[in-house]
Amino acid sequence: MTVKAYILVVTDPGATKRVFEALQAVPGVTELHEVMGPYDIIAEINVPTLVEVPPILSSRIRIIPGIQSTTSLVSFPESE
């Protein structure tokens, strides 16, 4: 089973490109999109178990300079 989470990221003005590049190096991040609207970046994370999501958020993503806030959405696992 794979757990998929979407992280909606708000960046400081002018920091979006720098944050995007930093997110590319985070283990578990499989897809990134710069978007328009209330969020600046959407990151998709794929990990084997749910317990792996919080450490990635707290120790790898939220510490990136230029991130103002994040909103996390964890999808229901796909039935096999």
N, C-alpha and C positions, 0 to 999 in steps of 0.2 A: 504494500500500500504506500502510496506517495501522498504527502500533504502538500497542498498548494496554498500559498498566501500571496495576497496582493498588498503592497505597501504604497500608500498614497503619500507623496512627499511634497512639502512646501519648503522652498528654499529662500534664502536671503536674496534681495534684488542683485542681479549680476552674478550669482553663484551657481546658477543652474548647470552650466556646462561642466564646471569643476566637480560638482556633486555627482553628476551623471557619470563622469569618468571614474570617480572613486567607487561608485556603486558597481561598476563593471568588474572590479577586483574582489567583490564580496563573495565568498563561497556560498553556493546555493541559489544565487541570483541567476535566473535563466533567461530573463527577458526584461528589457527596459524600454520605456517610451517617454519622450518629452511630450507633454500635453498642454493644452490651453484650458483655462478655467480656474477653479479654486485651488487646484493642485498643479505642480510644475512637472513632476515625474511620477510615473507608475512603474514599480518594480515587481516582478513576479519571482517568487521564491518557491523552489521545489526541494523538499527534504523528506527523508524516510519516515520520520515520526513528528508528531506535534510538539514534543518537548524540545525539539531543535529550533523551533521558531523564536521563542523569547531570547535565547542567547545571541542569535544573529541580530535581532533588533537592537538589543541593549548594548552589546559589545562590538558590533561591526557597523551597524547603520546609523543609529542615533548619535554616535560620536563623531560622525563626519562633519568637519567644519563647513558651515554654510547651510545646514539643515535647520529650519525653524521648527518644524513639527512633522510628525508622521501619523497616519491613520492606518491601522492594520485590519485586513479582511481575510479571514481564513476560510477557505472553501471546504465544503463537506467532501470527505474522501469518496472517490469513485468506487462504485460497487464492481466487484470482479466476478 
